[in-house]
């Protein structure tokens, strides 16, 4: 029986060295996925996640009380299907400085990837 004892120690050590971290990783992935599902369902209940139809231009001209003349010269007003900050992006994709501090942009829902 003596000669098999070192092999048993090596096998048990290997299982502990590899098995325990793998099991802990699997448990952590499971718990994090449940937490993510919980957060998603809570966001849906609270209305924080919106559909693409709700991401449309929220009428910033109404919020900012733009005059009719300002609305006529505003490209975002002419394209209500596009959020105003998307309309005013530069050709390189950067947002205007005025959009970054705007309440309409800051309170807009984050689009959800489908």
N, C-alpha and C positions, 0 to 999 in steps of 0.2 A: 504494500500500500504506500510506502514511503515514496517511491519514484513518481507516482501519479499526482502527488500533492503539489509540486511546482507547476505542473500543467494546469491543474485546477485553479491555482492562484492566478496564472496568466489569463486564463479564460474569464474568470470572474472580474479581474482587473480590466480587461478589454471591454467586457460588457458594460461595466460601470463607466469606464472612460468614454465610450461611444454611445451607449444606450441612454444614459441619463440626460446628456445634453440634447439628444434627438427627441426624447420624450418631452423635455421641457420646451423645446422649440415648437413641437406640434401643439402642446397645450397653450402656449402663448399665441400662436397663430389662430387657434380656435377661439380663444377669449377675445382677441382683438377683432376678429370678424364678427363676433356677436355684438361687441361694443359698437362697431361701425354700423351694423344693421339697426341697432337701437337708436343711434344718432340720426340715421336716415329717416326712420319712421317718426321720430320726434320732430324733425325738420318738416316733414310732410304734414304732420298734424298742426304745427305752428304756422304753416304757410310760408316758411322761409325759402323753400325751393319752389320755383315757379316753372311754368311751361314756357315754351318758346313764344306762344301768343302773348303772354304777359310781359315778355321782355321787350316788347315794342316800345317805341318812343312814347314816353309817359306824358307827353304834352308839356314839355319844359317851357314852352311859350306861355302856357297858362300859369305855371308855377312862378315864372319870372315876370309875369304881367307885361309881356311884350305888346307894343302897340301894333296896329294893323300894318303900318308901314314897315316896322321891323320884321313882322312875320312874312311880308311879301318878299323881302330881301334875304330871308333865312333859308338856307338849303335844307336844314333839318325839318323845317315846317313843310317844305315841298315833298319830303320823303318820310312820312310818318311811320312807315313800316320798319325803318331803321332807327335804332337809338341814336340820339343826337351826338353822343361822344363817338360813336362809330362813324357817323357821317363826317365829322370834323377831324378824323385821323389824318396824319400827314401821309405822304406817299411811302415813307419808310415804316409806317405803322405806329409811330409815336403819337401819343395823345397831346392835345394842347394843354398848356399849363392851366388855363382857366377851367378845363374839364376836371383836372385832378382834385381841385378843391370844391367843386360843385356838389351840392347836396343831392342832386338828382343822380349823378354818377356814383356817389358814395353810398347811396341807399338802394341802388339797383341790385336786383338779385343776381347771384353768380349763376351763369348758365350751367346746366347739368349735361355732361357728355352722355349721349345715348348709346 
